[in-house]
Amino acid sequence: MALLARDLTSMADTPDEGDGDTTVVTKTKPKTAKPPLYKVLLLNDDYTPMEFVVHVLERFFGVSHSQAVEIMLTVHKKGVAVVGVYSHEIAETKVAQVMDFARRNQHPLQCTMEKEE
Ligand code: TYC
């Protein structure tokens, strides 16, 4: 049976079939926005014992003892340091855990979070 003109037209540029030519199909990837990240900051004060801060860093931020001492001394000298970067929910949990642990131990240690730009 003979091909109709419209059949030839529809086959002409169909990928992987037709006249043997190759058609390259390019697609632009739909852009999914990345969720924002939040820095968790530890603040210096005059009263919280250094060893308590070291313990907090080991316990809640999973750093080694020597890393914890280093970070604690940075906060002690500079006033503040970023101790981790997390999703909003994880950052909130870290801040709450540190604040609760400090309060229960009657230390004025402060921990906050801010959006990473
Ligand atoms: N400045 C405190 C002291 O001399 C130690 C300290 C370090 C406190 C870090 C808080 O986030 C802090 N005992």
Boltz pocket constraint, residues with backbone or C-beta under 6 A from the ligand:
constraints:
  - pocket:
      binder: B
      contacts: [[A, 42], [A, 43], [A, 44], [A, 45], [A, 46], [A, 47], [A, 48], [A, 49], [A, 50], [A, 53], [A, 72], [A, 73], [A, 75], [A, 76], [A, 109], [A, 110]]
      max_distance: 6.0
